[in-house]
Amino acid sequence: MPEPLPDGMPELAPSTYLRVANARAALGALDSTARQLPNPRLLRHPSLRREAQSTSALEGTYAPLSDVFTMDEEEPPTGNLREILNYVTAAEQAFAWQADGRPLTVGALSGLQRTLVRGTASDTSSAGNIRDIQVVIGKAPNDAIMSSRFVPHPPGDELIRRVRELVDWLRTERNDQVDPVVAAGLAHYQFETLHPFNDGNGRIGRLLIVLQLYSSGVLTEPTLTVSPWFESRRSEYYDRLLAVSTNSAWDAWLSFFAAGIEESARSTREQMLALVHVQTLLHDQVRSSRLRADSAHAVVDFAVGHPSFTVRALAKDVSLSYARANKLVSDLVGIGALVQVAGTATYRRRFHAPAVLEVLLRT
């Protein structure tokens, strides 16, 4: 049962302050790069897919990244891909709320959890509600609760009150008192320790990191992907969180957390720049071909922001007739800028730009 979060900065070692400063610098560089792009929202879609795959893998729901980028959104072929797509939908809802200036509420969190588990084994009558049962983390099947690695906050009125307190803490402006990176680390620990839902707590907790940095103004576009770094250090990630509960090891956790935010911001920026470079090369490829219509360049931009797509989705987004969009896709396939995703049915053909997918699949 965690202590209430502080209103000010916790006591940190000089090395941790330096890591926090480095994380802020990396976030600033990422945000500056995003703001210089003609359409920064274009790159939100591929970033979100990558985050969805990695954050789900941390919870045991795995699908190859290539499948996540090329799957049919309307008919995901596997249950794991459906669950990963649910995360994309939930995150898009959350970002839309933030952009509209809507405040974070317990009801909003509950709605995100309901979206996250829709159509899965956890889609029960308890979905979207603060849990009313005790759960344990890291317990072997049929073992006693004493063998579990971690027992989060018990259910009941006290848990509901603590979740409300956390939401109130998240909604309070305190950038002049607590560095936003530190605040995100504090809140992430608190949410994971409360573990308010029966399922989806890890994914929602990591989504809250990006939401918090977005709402505090550190990021003007939520393209940051944080889970790949934590996934690659899964054991240490869980150990650091647990050590706060067992030994009040806030400094070690926040140092680790800040290092993760710094590296995540750097890698996200590098991928962003790589996608922009591919976008330029594809535009050059179109200009050097016989294609002259401006709409061909609009298709290129759409392909950069959508790792795979149908002609119908393209036509709707760029305001073209289906016939015109289909002709442009065929022309771009003809010059090698696009290819059809292998195995897609004729009536639901999907296409992608190989150069874009190559960038997105780099580790």
C-alpha positions as CSV (number, residue, x, y, z in Angstrom):
1,M,0.0,0.0,0.0
2,P,2.0,3.0,-1.3
3,E,2.4,6.2,0.6
4,P,0.6,9.3,-0.9
5,L,2.7,11.0,-3.6
6,P,4.6,14.1,-2.6
7,D,3.8,17.6,-3.7
8,G,7.4,18.4,-4.2
9,M,10.6,16.8,-5.5
10,P,11.8,13.7,-3.7
11,E,15.4,13.7,-2.4
12,L,17.6,12.5,-5.3
13,A,21.3,11.8,-5.7
14,P,23.2,14.2,-8.0
15,S,23.6,11.5,-10.6
16,T,19.9,11.0,-10.7
17,Y,19.3,14.8,-11.2
18,L,21.7,14.6,-14.1
19,R,19.8,11.7,-15.6
20,V,16.6,13.6,-15.2
21,A,18.2,16.6,-17.0
22,N,19.4,14.4,-19.8
23,A,15.9,12.9,-20.2
24,R,14.4,16.4,-20.4
25,A,17.0,17.4,-23.0
26,A,16.2,14.3,-25.1
27,L,12.5,14.9,-24.9
28,G,13.1,18.5,-25.9
29,A,15.1,17.4,-29.0
30,L,12.3,14.9,-29.9
31,D,9.6,17.5,-29.5
32,S,11.6,20.1,-31.5
33,T,12.0,17.7,-34.3
34,A,8.3,16.8,-34.3
35,R,7.3,20.5,-34.4
36,Q,9.5,21.1,-37.4
37,L,7.8,18.5,-39.5
38,P,5.0,19.7,-41.9
39,N,2.7,17.1,-40.4
40,P,3.9,15.7,-37.1
41,R,0.7,13.7,-36.6
42,L,1.6,11.7,-39.6
43,L,4.2,9.7,-37.6
44,R,1.9,9.1,-34.6
45,H,0.4,6.0,-36.2
46,P,3.6,3.9,-36.7
47,S,4.9,5.0,-33.3
48,L,1.7,3.9,-31.6
49,R,1.8,0.5,-33.3
50,R,5.3,-0.1,-32.1
51,E,4.4,0.9,-28.6
52,A,1.3,-1.3,-28.7
53,Q,3.4,-4.4,-29.7
54,S,6.0,-3.8,-27.0
55,T,3.8,-2.9,-24.1
56,S,1.6,-5.9,-24.8
57,A,4.7,-8.2,-25.0
58,L,5.6,-7.0,-21.5
59,E,2.3,-8.5,-20.3
60,G,2.7,-11.8,-22.2
61,T,0.7,-10.9,-25.3
62,Y,3.1,-11.3,-28.2
63,A,2.9,-10.9,-31.9
64,P,5.7,-10.2,-34.4
65,L,6.2,-6.5,-35.1
66,S,5.9,-7.1,-38.8
67,D,2.4,-8.6,-38.3
68,V,1.4,-5.7,-36.1
69,F,2.3,-3.2,-38.9
70,T,0.6,-5.2,-41.7
71,M,-2.5,-6.7,-40.0
72,D,-6.1,-6.0,-41.1
73,E,-7.5,-3.7,-38.5
74,E,-11.1,-4.7,-39.2
75,E,-10.4,-8.5,-39.0
76,P,-7.3,-9.2,-36.9
77,P,-6.3,-12.8,-37.7
78,T,-5.4,-13.7,-34.1
79,G,-6.5,-13.0,-30.5
80,N,-3.1,-11.5,-29.7
81,L,-3.3,-9.0,-32.6
82,R,-6.9,-8.1,-31.5
83,E,-5.6,-7.3,-28.0
84,I,-2.7,-5.2,-29.4
85,L,-5.1,-3.3,-31.7
86,N,-7.3,-2.7,-28.6
87,Y,-4.3,-0.8,-27.1
88,V,-4.0,1.3,-30.2
89,T,-7.7,2.2,-30.0
90,A,-7.4,3.0,-26.3
91,A,-4.4,5.2,-26.7
92,E,-6.0,7.1,-29.6
93,Q,-9.0,7.8,-27.4
94,A,-6.7,9.1,-24.6
95,F,-4.7,11.3,-26.9
96,A,-8.0,12.7,-28.3
97,W,-9.2,13.5,-24.8
98,Q,-6.0,15.3,-24.0
99,A,-6.0,17.3,-27.3
100,D,-9.6,18.4,-26.5
101,G,-8.6,19.5,-23.0
102,R,-10.7,17.0,-21.2
103,P,-9.5,16.2,-17.7
104,L,-8.3,12.8,-16.6
105,T,-10.9,11.0,-14.4
106,V,-11.3,7.6,-12.8
107,G,-14.2,7.1,-15.3
108,A,-11.8,7.9,-18.2
109,L,-9.3,5.3,-16.9
110,S,-12.0,2.8,-16.5
111,G,-13.1,3.4,-20.1
112,L,-9.6,2.9,-21.4
113,Q,-9.4,-0.4,-19.5
114,R,-12.7,-1.5,-21.0
115,T,-11.5,-0.8,-24.5
116,L,-8.2,-2.6,-23.8
117,V,-9.8,-5.9,-22.8
118,R,-12.7,-5.8,-25.4
119,G,-13.1,-9.2,-27.1
120,T,-10.5,-10.9,-24.9
121,A,-10.8,-13.4,-22.0
122,S,-10.8,-10.4,-19.6
123,D,-13.9,-8.9,-21.2
124,T,-16.2,-9.8,-18.3
125,S,-18.8,-8.0,-16.2
126,S,-15.9,-6.5,-14.2
127,A,-14.3,-4.8,-17.2
128,G,-14.1,-1.1,-16.8
129,N,-14.6,-1.3,-13.0
130,I,-12.1,-0.9,-10.2
131,R,-11.4,-4.5,-9.1
132,D,-13.3,-6.0,-6.2
133,I,-11.1,-9.0,-5.7
134,Q,-7.5,-9.4,-4.4
135,V,-5.0,-10.1,-7.1
136,V,-1.4,-11.3,-6.8
137,I,1.6,-10.9,-9.1
138,G,4.1,-13.6,-9.9
139,K,2.3,-16.5,-8.2
140,A,2.8,-20.0,-9.6
141,P,-0.5,-21.9,-10.3
142,N,-2.1,-23.5,-7.2
143,D,0.6,-21.9,-5.0
144,A,-0.3,-20.1,-1.8
145,I,-0.4,-16.3,-1.9
146,M,2.7,-16.2,0.3
147,S,4.7,-17.5,-2.7
148,S,3.8,-14.6,-4.9
149,R,6.3,-11.9,-5.8
150,F,4.0,-8.9,-5.1
151,V,0.6,-8.4,-3.6
152,P,-0.9,-5.1,-4.6
153,H,-3.4,-2.9,-2.7
154,P,-6.4,-4.9,-1.4
155,P,-9.8,-4.1,-3.0
156,G,-12.5,-2.0,-1.4
157,D,-13.4,1.6,-0.7
158,E,-9.8,2.4,0.3
159,L,-8.5,1.3,-3.1
160,I,-11.1,3.4,-4.9
161,R,-10.2,6.4,-2.7
162,R,-6.5,6.0,-3.5
163,V,-7.1,5.8,-7.2
164,R,-9.1,9.0,-7.0
165,E,-6.2,10.6,-5.1
166,L,-3.8,9.6,-7.8
167,V,-6.0,11.0,-10.5
168,D,-6.3,14.3,-8.6
169,W,-2.5,14.3,-8.2
170,L,-2.1,13.7,-12.0
171,R,-4.5,16.6,-12.8
172,T,-2.7,19.1,-10.5
173,E,-0.3,21.4,-12.3
174,R,3.1,21.2,-10.5
175,N,5.8,21.7,-13.2
176,D,7.3,24.4,-10.9
177,Q,7.6,22.0,-8.0
178,V,8.3,18.6,-9.6
179,D,10.1,17.9,-12.8
180,P,7.7,16.3,-15.3
181,V,10.0,13.3,-15.8
182,V,10.1,12.7,-12.1
183,A,6.3,13.2,-11.8
184,A,5.8,10.6,-14.5
185,G,8.0,8.2,-12.7
186,L,6.3,8.7,-9.4
187,A,2.8,8.3,-10.9
188,H,3.8,5.2,-12.8
189,Y,5.0,3.5,-9.7
190,Q,1.8,4.5,-7.8
191,F,-0.5,3.2,-10.5
192,E,1.3,-0.1,-10.8
193,T,1.3,-0.6,-7.0
194,L,-2.4,0.2,-6.7
195,H,-3.1,-2.1,-9.6
196,P,-6.7,-0.9,-9.8
197,F,-8.0,-3.2,-12.5
198,N,-8.3,-7.0,-13.0
199,D,-6.2,-6.7,-16.2
200,G,-4.4,-4.2,-18.3
201,N,-2.7,-2.3,-15.5
202,G,0.8,-2.4,-17.0
203,R,-0.3,-1.2,-20.3
204,I,-2.4,1.6,-18.9
205,G,0.4,2.6,-16.5
206,R,2.9,2.9,-19.4
207,L,0.3,4.8,-21.5
208,L,0.0,7.2,-18.5
209,I,3.7,8.1,-18.8
210,V,3.2,9.5,-22.3
211,L,-0.1,11.1,-21.4
212,Q,1.5,12.8,-18.5
213,L,4.4,14.2,-20.5
214,Y,1.9,15.3,-23.2
215,S,-0.5,17.0,-20.8
216,S,2.4,18.8,-19.0
217,G,3.6,20.4,-22.3
218,V,6.9,18.5,-22.4
219,L,5.6,16.9,-25.6
220,T,3.4,18.6,-28.1
221,E,2.9,15.4,-30.1
222,P,2.6,12.0,-28.3
223,T,5.0,10.1,-30.5
224,L,7.2,8.8,-27.7
225,T,7.5,5.1,-27.4
226,V,8.6,4.0,-24.0
227,S,7.9,0.2,-23.7
228,P,10.6,-1.1,-26.1
229,W,13.3,0.1,-23.6
230,F,11.5,-1.3,-20.6
231,E,10.7,-4.6,-22.4
232,S,14.4,-5.1,-23.1
233,R,15.1,-4.7,-19.4
234,R,12.0,-6.5,-18.1
235,S,13.6,-8.1,-15.0
236,E,15.3,-4.9,-13.9
237,Y,12.1,-2.9,-14.6
238,Y,10.1,-5.1,-12.2
239,D,12.9,-5.3,-9.7
240,R,13.2,-1.5,-9.5
241,L,9.4,-1.1,-9.0
242,L,9.4,-3.7,-6.3
243,A,12.4,-2.2,-4.5
244,V,10.4,1.0,-4.0
245,S,7.7,-1.0,-2.1
246,T,10.2,-3.1,-0.1
247,N,13.0,-0.6,0.5
248,S,11.7,2.9,-0.4
249,A,14.3,2.9,-3.2
250,W,12.9,5.9,-4.9
251,D,16.2,7.2,-6.1
252,A,17.2,4.0,-7.8
253,W,13.8,3.7,-9.5
254,L,13.7,7.3,-10.7
255,S,17.3,7.1,-12.0
256,F,16.4,3.9,-14.0
257,F,13.1,5.5,-15.1
258,A,14.9,8.7,-16.3
259,A,17.5,6.7,-18.2
260,G,14.6,4.9,-20.0
261,I,12.9,8.1,-20.9
262,E,16.1,9.6,-22.3
263,E,16.9,6.5,-24.4
264,S,13.3,6.2,-25.6
265,A,13.2,9.8,-26.7
266,R,16.5,9.4,-28.6
267,S,15.4,6.2,-30.3
268,T,12.0,7.7,-31.2
269,R,13.6,10.8,-32.7
270,E,16.1,8.7,-34.7
271,Q,13.2,6.6,-36.1
272,M,11.3,9.8,-36.9
273,L,14.2,11.3,-38.8
274,A,14.7,8.0,-40.6
275,L,11.0,8.0,-41.7
276,V,11.3,11.6,-42.9
277,H,14.4,10.6,-44.9
278,V,12.4,7.7,-46.5
279,Q,9.6,10.0,-47.2
280,T,11.9,12.3,-49.1
281,L,13.4,9.4,-51.1
282,L,9.9,8.2,-52.1
283,H,8.9,11.7,-53.2
284,D,12.1,11.8,-55.3
285,Q,11.2,8.4,-56.8
286,V,7.8,9.7,-57.8
287,R,9.3,12.9,-59.3
288,S,11.7,10.8,-61.4
289,S,8.9,8.7,-62.7
290,R,6.2,9.5,-65.2
291,L,3.8,10.3,-62.3
292,R,3.2,14.0,-62.1
293,A,-0.1,14.3,-60.1
294,D,0.2,15.9,-56.7
295,S,-2.1,13.2,-55.5
296,A,0.7,10.7,-56.0
297,H,2.7,12.5,-53.4
298,A,-0.3,12.5,-51.0
299,V,-0.3,8.7,-51.3
300,V,3.4,8.6,-50.4
301,D,2.7,10.7,-47.3
302,F,-0.2,8.4,-46.3
303,A,2.0,5.3,-46.8
304,V,4.7,6.8,-44.5
305,G,2.1,7.4,-41.8
306,H,0.3,4.1,-42.3
307,P,2.6,1.1,-42.4
308,S,-0.1,-0.9,-44.3
309,F,-3.4,0.2,-45.7
310,T,-6.3,-0.6,-48.0
311,V,-7.2,1.4,-51.1
312,R,-10.5,2.3,-49.4
313,A,-8.8,3.7,-46.3
314,L,-6.5,5.7,-48.6
315,A,-9.3,7.1,-50.7
316,K,-11.2,8.3,-47.6
317,D,-8.2,9.9,-46.0
318,V,-6.9,11.8,-49.0
319,S,-10.4,12.6,-50.4
320,L,-10.1,10.7,-53.7
321,S,-12.5,8.4,-55.5
322,Y,-11.9,4.7,-55.0
323,A,-11.1,4.4,-58.7
324,R,-8.5,7.2,-58.6
325,A,-6.9,5.9,-55.4
326,N,-6.7,2.4,-56.9
327,K,-5.1,3.7,-60.0
328,L,-2.5,5.7,-58.0
329,V,-1.7,2.6,-55.9
330,S,-1.2,0.5,-59.0
331,D,1.1,3.2,-60.5
332,L,3.2,3.3,-57.3
333,V,3.4,-0.5,-57.2
334,G,4.6,-0.3,-60.8
335,I,7.6,1.9,-59.9
336,G,8.4,-0.2,-56.8
337,A,7.4,2.4,-54.2
338,L,4.5,0.2,-52.9
339,V,3.9,-3.6,-52.8
340,Q,0.9,-5.6,-51.8
341,V,1.1,-7.3,-48.4
342,A,1.5,-11.0,-49.0
343,G,-1.5,-13.2,-48.3
344,T,-4.1,-10.5,-48.3
345,A,-7.3,-11.4,-50.1
346,T,-8.2,-9.7,-53.4
347,Y,-11.3,-7.9,-51.9
348,R,-9.2,-6.7,-48.9
349,R,-5.9,-6.1,-50.4
350,R,-3.4,-4.2,-48.3
351,F,-0.3,-2.4,-49.4
352,H,2.8,-1.0,-47.8
353,A,6.0,0.8,-48.7
354,P,8.9,-1.6,-48.2
355,A,11.3,1.2,-47.3
356,V,9.0,2.4,-44.6
357,L,8.5,-1.0,-43.1
358,E,12.3,-1.6,-43.1
359,V,12.8,1.5,-40.9
360,L,10.0,0.5,-38.6
361,L,11.4,-3.0,-38.1
362,R,14.8,-1.9,-37.1
363,T,15.5,-2.7,-33.4
